[in-house]
Amino acid sequence: MAKTRLPTSREARAAYREIEEGVDRLTRSIREIRMGLRQAERKIEKDARMRVRALRRDARTQLALLQARQREASRRLGRLAAAAGDSWREVSGAADAALVDARKVATAVLARFQKALRG
């Protein structure tokens, strides 16, 4: 491999050194950009993990709330059925009201989680 021959005049050598220094600065800049990108990636990943943990906690809480409402609706239905005897219209109306309330809560919870996933 042939050795690179340096320019012979003083001005040419100075220009060559300036170009080399520019290349070195560019190399350092690229290295700094890569390090910054890695740091940003790690921060984004950390934030995402924290957000997922918070969403999971919230989901467990909301799910427990919905399950409690489901159990309450079942108990209410049983009490109404026992108290109503043959008056199933009353039982049906009360059950429908309880289910509508539970569906509203479930829909609101689902909308919150979908919104959280989108943005």
Chimera marker file (.cmm) of the C-alpha trace (Angstrom):
<marker_set name="trace">
<marker id="1" x="0.000" y="0.000" z="0.000" r="1" g="1" b="0" radius="0.5"/>
<marker id="2" x="1.397" y="3.348" z="-0.993" r="1" g="1" b="0" radius="0.5"/>
<marker id="3" x="1.994" y="5.897" z="1.732" r="1" g="1" b="0" radius="0.5"/>
<marker id="4" x="-0.037" y="9.074" z="1.420" r="1" g="1" b="0" radius="0.5"/>
<marker id="5" x="2.298" y="11.833" z="0.478" r="1" g="1" b="0" radius="0.5"/>
<marker id="6" x="1.784" y="15.107" z="2.304" r="1" g="1" b="0" radius="0.5"/>
<marker id="7" x="1.605" y="18.274" z="0.224" r="1" g="1" b="0" radius="0.5"/>
<marker id="8" x="4.940" y="20.027" z="0.188" r="1" g="1" b="0" radius="0.5"/>
<marker id="9" x="4.127" y="23.717" z="0.485" r="1" g="1" b="0" radius="0.5"/>
<marker id="10" x="3.470" y="25.259" z="3.885" r="1" g="1" b="0" radius="0.5"/>
<marker id="11" x="0.009" y="26.495" z="2.785" r="1" g="1" b="0" radius="0.5"/>
<marker id="12" x="-0.911" y="23.090" z="1.431" r="1" g="1" b="0" radius="0.5"/>
<marker id="13" x="0.164" y="21.388" z="4.713" r="1" g="1" b="0" radius="0.5"/>
<marker id="14" x="-1.872" y="23.917" z="6.735" r="1" g="1" b="0" radius="0.5"/>
<marker id="15" x="-4.929" y="23.309" z="4.553" r="1" g="1" b="0" radius="0.5"/>
<marker id="16" x="-4.455" y="19.545" z="4.906" r="1" g="1" b="0" radius="0.5"/>
<marker id="17" x="-4.274" y="19.868" z="8.742" r="1" g="1" b="0" radius="0.5"/>
<marker id="18" x="-7.446" y="21.988" z="8.738" r="1" g="1" b="0" radius="0.5"/>
<marker id="19" x="-9.242" y="19.329" z="6.726" r="1" g="1" b="0" radius="0.5"/>
<marker id="20" x="-7.989" y="16.596" z="9.087" r="1" g="1" b="0" radius="0.5"/>
<marker id="21" x="-9.170" y="18.597" z="12.113" r="1" g="1" b="0" radius="0.5"/>
<marker id="22" x="-12.565" y="19.081" z="10.475" r="1" g="1" b="0" radius="0.5"/>
<marker id="23" x="-12.835" y="15.336" z="9.879" r="1" g="1" b="0" radius="0.5"/>
<marker id="24" x="-11.853" y="14.680" z="13.517" r="1" g="1" b="0" radius="0.5"/>
<marker id="25" x="-14.490" y="17.149" z="14.770" r="1" g="1" b="0" radius="0.5"/>
<marker id="26" x="-17.065" y="15.488" z="12.536" r="1" g="1" b="0" radius="0.5"/>
<marker id="27" x="-16.084" y="12.075" z="13.918" r="1" g="1" b="0" radius="0.5"/>
<marker id="28" x="-16.468" y="13.368" z="17.501" r="1" g="1" b="0" radius="0.5"/>
<marker id="29" x="-19.835" y="14.913" z="16.628" r="1" g="1" b="0" radius="0.5"/>
<marker id="30" x="-21.067" y="11.628" z="15.180" r="1" g="1" b="0" radius="0.5"/>
<marker id="31" x="-19.919" y="9.805" z="18.327" r="1" g="1" b="0" radius="0.5"/>
<marker id="32" x="-21.719" y="12.356" z="20.547" r="1" g="1" b="0" radius="0.5"/>
<marker id="33" x="-24.888" y="12.074" z="18.476" r="1" g="1" b="0" radius="0.5"/>
<marker id="34" x="-24.818" y="8.273" z="18.770" r="1" g="1" b="0" radius="0.5"/>
<marker id="35" x="-24.320" y="8.500" z="22.547" r="1" g="1" b="0" radius="0.5"/>
<marker id="36" x="-27.174" y="10.999" z="22.795" r="1" g="1" b="0" radius="0.5"/>
<marker id="37" x="-29.434" y="8.740" z="20.761" r="1" g="1" b="0" radius="0.5"/>
<marker id="38" x="-28.629" y="5.762" z="23.003" r="1" g="1" b="0" radius="0.5"/>
<marker id="39" x="-29.370" y="7.851" z="26.099" r="1" g="1" b="0" radius="0.5"/>
<marker id="40" x="-32.648" y="9.071" z="24.591" r="1" g="1" b="0" radius="0.5"/>
<marker id="41" x="-33.609" y="5.481" z="23.699" r="1" g="1" b="0" radius="0.5"/>
<marker id="42" x="-32.913" y="4.305" z="27.236" r="1" g="1" b="0" radius="0.5"/>
<marker id="43" x="-34.937" y="7.170" z="28.691" r="1" g="1" b="0" radius="0.5"/>
<marker id="44" x="-37.864" y="6.498" z="26.335" r="1" g="1" b="0" radius="0.5"/>
<marker id="45" x="-37.760" y="2.780" z="27.181" r="1" g="1" b="0" radius="0.5"/>
<marker id="46" x="-37.635" y="3.533" z="30.919" r="1" g="1" b="0" radius="0.5"/>
<marker id="47" x="-40.569" y="5.940" z="30.622" r="1" g="1" b="0" radius="0.5"/>
<marker id="48" x="-42.510" y="3.366" z="28.588" r="1" g="1" b="0" radius="0.5"/>
<marker id="49" x="-41.882" y="0.657" z="31.211" r="1" g="1" b="0" radius="0.5"/>
<marker id="50" x="-43.067" y="3.015" z="33.957" r="1" g="1" b="0" radius="0.5"/>
<marker id="51" x="-46.155" y="3.907" z="31.939" r="1" g="1" b="0" radius="0.5"/>
<marker id="52" x="-46.957" y="0.236" z="31.281" r="1" g="1" b="0" radius="0.5"/>
<marker id="53" x="-46.608" y="-0.544" z="35.007" r="1" g="1" b="0" radius="0.5"/>
<marker id="54" x="-48.944" y="2.341" z="35.862" r="1" g="1" b="0" radius="0.5"/>
<marker id="55" x="-51.451" y="1.218" z="33.236" r="1" g="1" b="0" radius="0.5"/>
<marker id="56" x="-51.338" y="-2.348" z="34.569" r="1" g="1" b="0" radius="0.5"/>
<marker id="57" x="-51.927" y="-1.118" z="38.127" r="1" g="1" b="0" radius="0.5"/>
<marker id="58" x="-54.817" y="1.024" z="36.951" r="1" g="1" b="0" radius="0.5"/>
<marker id="59" x="-56.215" y="-1.844" z="34.888" r="1" g="1" b="0" radius="0.5"/>
<marker id="60" x="-56.114" y="-4.199" z="37.898" r="1" g="1" b="0" radius="0.5"/>
<marker id="61" x="-57.875" y="-1.590" z="40.024" r="1" g="1" b="0" radius="0.5"/>
<marker id="62" x="-60.533" y="-0.925" z="37.405" r="1" g="1" b="0" radius="0.5"/>
<marker id="63" x="-61.022" y="-4.632" z="36.750" r="1" g="1" b="0" radius="0.5"/>
<marker id="64" x="-61.476" y="-5.280" z="40.465" r="1" g="1" b="0" radius="0.5"/>
<marker id="65" x="-64.039" y="-2.469" z="40.566" r="1" g="1" b="0" radius="0.5"/>
<marker id="66" x="-65.914" y="-3.933" z="37.601" r="1" g="1" b="0" radius="0.5"/>
<marker id="67" x="-65.865" y="-7.407" z="39.138" r="1" g="1" b="0" radius="0.5"/>
<marker id="68" x="-67.248" y="-5.971" z="42.378" r="1" g="1" b="0" radius="0.5"/>
<marker id="69" x="-70.042" y="-4.319" z="40.394" r="1" g="1" b="0" radius="0.5"/>
<marker id="70" x="-70.711" y="-7.621" z="38.648" r="1" g="1" b="0" radius="0.5"/>
<marker id="71" x="-70.965" y="-9.448" z="41.988" r="1" g="1" b="0" radius="0.5"/>
<marker id="72" x="-73.232" y="-6.720" z="43.366" r="1" g="1" b="0" radius="0.5"/>
<marker id="73" x="-75.474" y="-6.928" z="40.295" r="1" g="1" b="0" radius="0.5"/>
<marker id="74" x="-75.713" y="-10.716" z="40.732" r="1" g="1" b="0" radius="0.5"/>
<marker id="75" x="-76.546" y="-10.366" z="44.439" r="1" g="1" b="0" radius="0.5"/>
<marker id="76" x="-79.101" y="-7.662" z="43.672" r="1" g="1" b="0" radius="0.5"/>
<marker id="77" x="-80.694" y="-9.858" z="41.037" r="1" g="1" b="0" radius="0.5"/>
<marker id="78" x="-80.922" y="-12.740" z="43.508" r="1" g="1" b="0" radius="0.5"/>
<marker id="79" x="-82.495" y="-10.544" z="46.195" r="1" g="1" b="0" radius="0.5"/>
<marker id="80" x="-84.943" y="-9.036" z="43.727" r="1" g="1" b="0" radius="0.5"/>
<marker id="81" x="-85.907" y="-12.421" z="42.358" r="1" g="1" b="0" radius="0.5"/>
<marker id="82" x="-86.583" y="-13.712" z="45.863" r="1" g="1" b="0" radius="0.5"/>
<marker id="83" x="-88.532" y="-10.601" z="46.876" r="1" g="1" b="0" radius="0.5"/>
<marker id="84" x="-90.470" y="-10.197" z="43.650" r="1" g="1" b="0" radius="0.5"/>
<marker id="85" x="-91.897" y="-13.672" z="43.488" r="1" g="1" b="0" radius="0.5"/>
<marker id="86" x="-93.785" y="-13.763" z="40.207" r="1" g="1" b="0" radius="0.5"/>
<marker id="87" x="-93.262" y="-10.091" z="39.389" r="1" g="1" b="0" radius="0.5"/>
<marker id="88" x="-90.472" y="-10.656" z="36.852" r="1" g="1" b="0" radius="0.5"/>
<marker id="89" x="-91.042" y="-7.320" z="35.175" r="1" g="1" b="0" radius="0.5"/>
<marker id="90" x="-89.772" y="-5.563" z="38.279" r="1" g="1" b="0" radius="0.5"/>
<marker id="91" x="-86.808" y="-7.926" z="38.504" r="1" g="1" b="0" radius="0.5"/>
<marker id="92" x="-86.006" y="-7.444" z="34.834" r="1" g="1" b="0" radius="0.5"/>
<marker id="93" x="-86.218" y="-3.648" z="35.106" r="1" g="1" b="0" radius="0.5"/>
<marker id="94" x="-83.950" y="-3.526" z="38.149" r="1" g="1" b="0" radius="0.5"/>
<marker id="95" x="-81.458" y="-5.906" z="36.545" r="1" g="1" b="0" radius="0.5"/>
<marker id="96" x="-81.459" y="-3.877" z="33.337" r="1" g="1" b="0" radius="0.5"/>
<marker id="97" x="-80.725" y="-0.699" z="35.306" r="1" g="1" b="0" radius="0.5"/>
<marker id="98" x="-77.827" y="-2.373" z="37.140" r="1" g="1" b="0" radius="0.5"/>
<marker id="99" x="-76.416" y="-3.765" z="33.892" r="1" g="1" b="0" radius="0.5"/>
<marker id="100" x="-76.683" y="-0.413" z="32.099" r="1" g="1" b="0" radius="0.5"/>
<marker id="101" x="-74.706" y="1.187" z="34.936" r="1" g="1" b="0" radius="0.5"/>
<marker id="102" x="-72.058" y="-1.552" z="34.816" r="1" g="1" b="0" radius="0.5"/>
<marker id="103" x="-71.781" y="-1.270" z="31.010" r="1" g="1" b="0" radius="0.5"/>
<marker id="104" x="-71.272" y="2.498" z="31.274" r="1" g="1" b="0" radius="0.5"/>
<marker id="105" x="-68.443" y="1.997" z="33.731" r="1" g="1" b="0" radius="0.5"/>
<marker id="106" x="-66.872" y="-0.748" z="31.583" r="1" g="1" b="0" radius="0.5"/>
<marker id="107" x="-67.135" y="1.417" z="28.451" r="1" g="1" b="0" radius="0.5"/>
<marker id="108" x="-65.523" y="4.367" z="30.236" r="1" g="1" b="0" radius="0.5"/>
<marker id="109" x="-62.677" y="2.172" z="31.493" r="1" g="1" b="0" radius="0.5"/>
<marker id="110" x="-62.118" y="0.696" z="28.040" r="1" g="1" b="0" radius="0.5"/>
<marker id="111" x="-62.099" y="4.170" z="26.457" r="1" g="1" b="0" radius="0.5"/>
<marker id="112" x="-59.492" y="5.371" z="28.986" r="1" g="1" b="0" radius="0.5"/>
<marker id="113" x="-57.180" y="2.475" z="28.238" r="1" g="1" b="0" radius="0.5"/>
<marker id="114" x="-57.584" y="2.835" z="24.496" r="1" g="1" b="0" radius="0.5"/>
<marker id="115" x="-56.773" y="6.543" z="24.810" r="1" g="1" b="0" radius="0.5"/>
<marker id="116" x="-53.717" y="5.732" z="26.915" r="1" g="1" b="0" radius="0.5"/>
<marker id="117" x="-52.503" y="3.255" z="24.294" r="1" g="1" b="0" radius="0.5"/>
<marker id="118" x="-52.931" y="5.787" z="21.488" r="1" g="1" b="0" radius="0.5"/>
<marker id="119" x="-51.131" y="8.652" z="23.069" r="1" g="1" b="0" radius="0.5"/>
<link id1="1" id2="2" r="1" g="1" b="0" radius="0.2"/>
<link id1="2" id2="3" r="1" g="1" b="0" radius="0.2"/>
<link id1="3" id2="4" r="1" g="1" b="0" radius="0.2"/>
<link id1="4" id2="5" r="1" g="1" b="0" radius="0.2"/>
<link id1="5" id2="6" r="1" g="1" b="0" radius="0.2"/>
<link id1="6" id2="7" r="1" g="1" b="0" radius="0.2"/>
<link id1="7" id2="8" r="1" g="1" b="0" radius="0.2"/>
<link id1="8" id2="9" r="1" g="1" b="0" radius="0.2"/>
<link id1="9" id2="10" r="1" g="1" b="0" radius="0.2"/>
<link id1="10" id2="11" r="1" g="1" b="0" radius="0.2"/>
<link id1="11" id2="12" r="1" g="1" b="0" radius="0.2"/>
<link id1="12" id2="13" r="1" g="1" b="0" radius="0.2"/>
<link id1="13" id2="14" r="1" g="1" b="0" radius="0.2"/>
<link id1="14" id2="15" r="1" g="1" b="0" radius="0.2"/>
<link id1="15" id2="16" r="1" g="1" b="0" radius="0.2"/>
<link id1="16" id2="17" r="1" g="1" b="0" radius="0.2"/>
<link id1="17" id2="18" r="1" g="1" b="0" radius="0.2"/>
<link id1="18" id2="19" r="1" g="1" b="0" radius="0.2"/>
<link id1="19" id2="20" r="1" g="1" b="0" radius="0.2"/>
<link id1="20" id2="21" r="1" g="1" b="0" radius="0.2"/>
<link id1="21" id2="22" r="1" g="1" b="0" radius="0.2"/>
<link id1="22" id2="23" r="1" g="1" b="0" radius="0.2"/>
<link id1="23" id2="24" r="1" g="1" b="0" radius="0.2"/>
<link id1="24" id2="25" r="1" g="1" b="0" radius="0.2"/>
<link id1="25" id2="26" r="1" g="1" b="0" radius="0.2"/>
<link id1="26" id2="27" r="1" g="1" b="0" radius="0.2"/>
<link id1="27" id2="28" r="1" g="1" b="0" radius="0.2"/>
<link id1="28" id2="29" r="1" g="1" b="0" radius="0.2"/>
<link id1="29" id2="30" r="1" g="1" b="0" radius="0.2"/>
<link id1="30" id2="31" r="1" g="1" b="0" radius="0.2"/>
<link id1="31" id2="32" r="1" g="1" b="0" radius="0.2"/>
<link id1="32" id2="33" r="1" g="1" b="0" radius="0.2"/>
<link id1="33" id2="34" r="1" g="1" b="0" radius="0.2"/>
<link id1="34" id2="35" r="1" g="1" b="0" radius="0.2"/>
<link id1="35" id2="36" r="1" g="1" b="0" radius="0.2"/>
<link id1="36" id2="37" r="1" g="1" b="0" radius="0.2"/>
<link id1="37" id2="38" r="1" g="1" b="0" radius="0.2"/>
<link id1="38" id2="39" r="1" g="1" b="0" radius="0.2"/>
<link id1="39" id2="40" r="1" g="1" b="0" radius="0.2"/>
<link id1="40" id2="41" r="1" g="1" b="0" radius="0.2"/>
<link id1="41" id2="42" r="1" g="1" b="0" radius="0.2"/>
<link id1="42" id2="43" r="1" g="1" b="0" radius="0.2"/>
<link id1="43" id2="44" r="1" g="1" b="0" radius="0.2"/>
<link id1="44" id2="45" r="1" g="1" b="0" radius="0.2"/>
<link id1="45" id2="46" r="1" g="1" b="0" radius="0.2"/>
<link id1="46" id2="47" r="1" g="1" b="0" radius="0.2"/>
<link id1="47" id2="48" r="1" g="1" b="0" radius="0.2"/>
<link id1="48" id2="49" r="1" g="1" b="0" radius="0.2"/>
<link id1="49" id2="50" r="1" g="1" b="0" radius="0.2"/>
<link id1="50" id2="51" r="1" g="1" b="0" radius="0.2"/>
<link id1="51" id2="52" r="1" g="1" b="0" radius="0.2"/>
<link id1="52" id2="53" r="1" g="1" b="0" radius="0.2"/>
<link id1="53" id2="54" r="1" g="1" b="0" radius="0.2"/>
<link id1="54" id2="55" r="1" g="1" b="0" radius="0.2"/>
<link id1="55" id2="56" r="1" g="1" b="0" radius="0.2"/>
<link id1="56" id2="57" r="1" g="1" b="0" radius="0.2"/>
<link id1="57" id2="58" r="1" g="1" b="0" radius="0.2"/>
<link id1="58" id2="59" r="1" g="1" b="0" radius="0.2"/>
<link id1="59" id2="60" r="1" g="1" b="0" radius="0.2"/>
<link id1="60" id2="61" r="1" g="1" b="0" radius="0.2"/>
<link id1="61" id2="62" r="1" g="1" b="0" radius="0.2"/>
<link id1="62" id2="63" r="1" g="1" b="0" radius="0.2"/>
<link id1="63" id2="64" r="1" g="1" b="0" radius="0.2"/>
<link id1="64" id2="65" r="1" g="1" b="0" radius="0.2"/>
<link id1="65" id2="66" r="1" g="1" b="0" radius="0.2"/>
<link id1="66" id2="67" r="1" g="1" b="0" radius="0.2"/>
<link id1="67" id2="68" r="1" g="1" b="0" radius="0.2"/>
<link id1="68" id2="69" r="1" g="1" b="0" radius="0.2"/>
<link id1="69" id2="70" r="1" g="1" b="0" radius="0.2"/>
<link id1="70" id2="71" r="1" g="1" b="0" radius="0.2"/>
<link id1="71" id2="72" r="1" g="1" b="0" radius="0.2"/>
<link id1="72" id2="73" r="1" g="1" b="0" radius="0.2"/>
<link id1="73" id2="74" r="1" g="1" b="0" radius="0.2"/>
<link id1="74" id2="75" r="1" g="1" b="0" radius="0.2"/>
<link id1="75" id2="76" r="1" g="1" b="0" radius="0.2"/>
<link id1="76" id2="77" r="1" g="1" b="0" radius="0.2"/>
<link id1="77" id2="78" r="1" g="1" b="0" radius="0.2"/>
<link id1="78" id2="79" r="1" g="1" b="0" radius="0.2"/>
<link id1="79" id2="80" r="1" g="1" b="0" radius="0.2"/>
<link id1="80" id2="81" r="1" g="1" b="0" radius="0.2"/>
<link id1="81" id2="82" r="1" g="1" b="0" radius="0.2"/>
<link id1="82" id2="83" r="1" g="1" b="0" radius="0.2"/>
<link id1="83" id2="84" r="1" g="1" b="0" radius="0.2"/>
<link id1="84" id2="85" r="1" g="1" b="0" radius="0.2"/>
<link id1="85" id2="86" r="1" g="1" b="0" radius="0.2"/>
<link id1="86" id2="87" r="1" g="1" b="0" radius="0.2"/>
<link id1="87" id2="88" r="1" g="1" b="0" radius="0.2"/>
<link id1="88" id2="89" r="1" g="1" b="0" radius="0.2"/>
<link id1="89" id2="90" r="1" g="1" b="0" radius="0.2"/>
<link id1="90" id2="91" r="1" g="1" b="0" radius="0.2"/>
<link id1="91" id2="92" r="1" g="1" b="0" radius="0.2"/>
<link id1="92" id2="93" r="1" g="1" b="0" radius="0.2"/>
<link id1="93" id2="94" r="1" g="1" b="0" radius="0.2"/>
<link id1="94" id2="95" r="1" g="1" b="0" radius="0.2"/>
<link id1="95" id2="96" r="1" g="1" b="0" radius="0.2"/>
<link id1="96" id2="97" r="1" g="1" b="0" radius="0.2"/>
<link id1="97" id2="98" r="1" g="1" b="0" radius="0.2"/>
<link id1="98" id2="99" r="1" g="1" b="0" radius="0.2"/>
<link id1="99" id2="100" r="1" g="1" b="0" radius="0.2"/>
<link id1="100" id2="101" r="1" g="1" b="0" radius="0.2"/>
<link id1="101" id2="102" r="1" g="1" b="0" radius="0.2"/>
<link id1="102" id2="103" r="1" g="1" b="0" radius="0.2"/>
<link id1="103" id2="104" r="1" g="1" b="0" radius="0.2"/>
<link id1="104" id2="105" r="1" g="1" b="0" radius="0.2"/>
<link id1="105" id2="106" r="1" g="1" b="0" radius="0.2"/>
<link id1="106" id2="107" r="1" g="1" b="0" radius="0.2"/>
<link id1="107" id2="108" r="1" g="1" b="0" radius="0.2"/>
<link id1="108" id2="109" r="1" g="1" b="0" radius="0.2"/>
<link id1="109" id2="110" r="1" g="1" b="0" radius="0.2"/>
<link id1="110" id2="111" r="1" g="1" b="0" radius="0.2"/>
<link id1="111" id2="112" r="1" g="1" b="0" radius="0.2"/>
<link id1="112" id2="113" r="1" g="1" b="0" radius="0.2"/>
<link id1="113" id2="114" r="1" g="1" b="0" radius="0.2"/>
<link id1="114" id2="115" r="1" g="1" b="0" radius="0.2"/>
<link id1="115" id2="116" r="1" g="1" b="0" radius="0.2"/>
<link id1="116" id2="117" r="1" g="1" b="0" radius="0.2"/>
<link id1="117" id2="118" r="1" g="1" b="0" radius="0.2"/>
<link id1="118" id2="119" r="1" g="1" b="0" radius="0.2"/>
</marker_set>
